[in-house]
């Protein structure tokens, strides 16, 4: 048992998952054969318990979504223009006005008569002009990836545990102001059996939260023959609270796991996570833990 413990602890240490906790348990075991051989089901974030951070490419500093900009009122201005007056036949209308000299006096001809000239008749036309408005550009929605881990270990019975279908249920609040569309929940499992051997699923299928974008088909794993980890496909609307399941099929036997699930925290607010399905009783029977883990 002691060698198995060391091998499983080594796997988790490589993952940097609660290394200090396991190291402490191992030290106690060296001092007493009655040391606990279990680690309770636990959910946490990257910064908790000296855990390894989540996805190194996660943009944890991205801005939150911004509501659409308010449309500006159209601006107006008064415009004036000079318009020529025409006669009924379409010819320009004219009037005769006195000609003035440079000194401002009316010009006269040799007979002393006033000199005149023909001038086109015009009107001043005033109108209200609406100026085109530049609509402010609404900032594009930016996703912000966040992650949680769920971990558990029980080698107290020196045997593998077998459970199928849903195993972890995570509750999310769908935010009100997010765009319609599909939001991925990415799953990354690390597993071990009782021999301390790392187990690799044959397939991992990420989950999808479809927000106000029509129906979505459930994930079909009926034809899978190897171990599969898969997330739910859920249709919902803005403002809904949803339960998202992480599931397993064709479990070959486990005693420990650390399962990360990554989500867009600008779209989904993590509420809590807990064991579910057949795994719920196994987790509840763990001597030092179990139950719902809240944010």
C-alpha positions, 0 to 999 in steps of 0.5 A: 500500500505504501508504494502505491501511495507514493506512486499516486502522490507522485502523479499528482505532484507532477500535476502540481495538484495539492502537492503540499497536502499529499506530501503531508499525508505521506509524511504522516504515513511514514510515522503511523500505518493508520494515516488516511489514504483518501483525499476528499472530493474538492473543487477549486480555482487555479489560485487555490491550495497552491494548485497549478494554474489553468490553461496558460493561454487563458486571458484572465485580464480581458475586459468584461462585455460592454453593452451596445452603445446608445445611438446619437441623435441626428444633428441639424443645421440651417443652410441657405442658397441663392436661387434664380427666378424664372418666367413662365417660359423658363427664361430668367426673370430680370429687372432693371436697376440704376447703374452707379458710379464709383462715388456711389452716384447714379450714372446718367447719359448725355441727355441726363437720363438715368443709366440702367442695366438688366439684373437677374431676379434671385431668391434666398432659399433657407432649408434645414439640413440633417447632417449624417451621424457617425454611429459609435462602434460597439466594442466586440464581445471578448471572451475571458477563459477561467477554470476550475479543478475537481479532484479526488483520491481514495486508495483506502480499499486498495482497489479501483472504483467503477462508476459510469455516466454523470460524475460531476455536476457544475452549476453556472449562472448564464449572464444577462447581457451576453450575445446569442451563440455557443459557449464551449466548456473544455474538459481536461482530465488527469487520472490514475488507477490503483497501481499508480498508472496514469490513465488516458481516455481514448476520447474527451468531448468538450461541452457546449452551452448554447445560449438563445440559439435554438435546440442542441442535440445531446452528445451521443457516445453509444458507439464508443468502446474505449473510455470517454470523458464528455460534457453535456450539450445544453440549450438555454437563455440569458439569465438561466441557471444551468446544471452542466454534467461531466460524464464518463463512459467505459470506466476501466477503474480509477482511484484518483482524478484531477479534472479541469473544466474551462469556461468563458467567465464573461458569459458564465458565472460559476456557482458550485460543483458536486459529485453526482450519479454513481460517483456521488456515493463513492465520494460521500463515503470518503472519510474526510470529505464530500458534499457540494463545493461552493465558490 
